């Protein structure tokens, strides 16, 4: 029986996940900071407030500590809430679980990084789409000097 750590319940639109997991014999360890009335029926609920995502590295360490302290067996970690993707990736990395990985999560989270990654993908993988033909490079502009640099690349 697989045990999946889920970081963030993802709101009421995701409530179908919990009975589906139970039906498929998947044990869920949910980490979130919900009110008592909003906690879905899961195998284990660990309360933790990770809403300040500037502290994700600290949150990941604390959550891993909680999971290990409670003796949670884990086969994977995921989230159904976009804001929690980097946090779930950090937890996967710390526990050596399969998952998106932190680098991929950070690229996916930052749209300009995703765009630039698509620009960098040329024909280095034969079966990979030639995304560089359809993507435009992004530049972070804070002042006039940045415009010159952006224009040159």
N, C-alpha and C positions, 0 to 999 in steps of 0.2 A: 504494500500500500504506500503510494507516494505521499510525501509531506512537502507542501509548498508554502513558503513564507510569502505573504502578500503585504506589501507596504502601501498603505492607504486604501481604504475601501472603495473610493472612486465615486461616491454619491449614489443617489437612489436609482440612477439609470443603469447601474451595474449590479443591482440586487439579484438578478437572475443567475449570477455566477455561483453564489453560495449553494443553492440547492442542486445545481448542475454538477458542481464538484463533489458534493455528497453522493449524488446518484452514481457518479463515475468512480466512487471509492477513493477520492483524493482528500487527504486531510489538509485543512487550511489552518495555518497559524497567521492570524491577522494582527498587524502592528498599525495602530492608529490612535487618534485622540477623540473618540466619539462620545456623545452623551449616552447614558445607559440605554435610553429608548432606541437609539440608532444602531446599536451593535448587532450585526447580523449573526445568524446561527452558524458559527464556525467551531472547529475543534478546540482552538485555543485563541484567546484574545489577550494581547499585551498592549497596555495603554502607554503611549509615548507621544509627546507633542513634538513633531518635526516640522512645524509650519514655517519656521525661518530657514529657508533653503540656503542661505548664505553660510549656515553652520552644518551643511550636509556631512562633512568629514567627521565632525564630532558626533552628530546624530548616528552615523553609521557605526562608529565605535561603540556608542552606548547601546544601540539596538543589538549588535553582535554580542555584547556582554550579556544583555538580558536574555537573548536566545540561548546562549551557552549555559547561563545560570539556571534557566528553567529546564535544561536538558532536552531542548527541542531537537529532534532528529530532522534533518533537512535534506531534501533532494533537489531543491531549487528555490529561487527567489524571483519574484516579479512584482509588477504593479499594473494597475489599470487606470492610473491617474498620471497624466503627462508631467505634472510638476515633480513627481516622485521618481521619474526614470533615472536621473543621475544618482539619487540616493540608493535605489534598488541595485544599480550597477556597482556602487561602492561596496554594498553588502555582499553581492556575488563575488567580487574580487577578494574581499577579506576572508570569506568562508570557502574560497576556491570552488564555487558553484558555477555551473554552466549559466550563461546569461549574456546580455548585450556587451558587457565590458564597459569600463568607465570612458575610455577614449571614444568609442562609438556613441555612447550616450551623450557625451558633451557635444560631439559634432551634430548629432541629430537634434539636440535641444536648441542649438544656436543656428538659426536659419542661414545666416551668412556663411558660417563654417560649412554647412551642408552644401550650399551653392558653390563654394570654392573647392570643395572635395569633388563635386561633379565636374568642375572645370579641369581639375588635375587628372581625371581618369581618361587617359587616352587609350590607345589600343594595347595596353600592357597585358590585358586578359582577353584572349580571342573571343570568348563567348559573351563578354560583358558589353552592354550597350555603349556606344560612343557618346557618352553624355557631354563631353567637352564641346561637341558640335552644337549643342542646344542650350548651354548654360552660359551665363555672364558672370564674371568675377565681381565680388563684392568688396567694398573698401569702407573702413570706419573713418568717417570724416568728423573731426572736431574743430578744425580751423582752416583758413585759406591755404596754409602750407600743405595740408594733407591732400588738397585737390591736385596739386602738381604731381605728387607721388602716385596718386590713384590714376591720373591720366597717362602716366608712363607705363603702367603695367597692364 
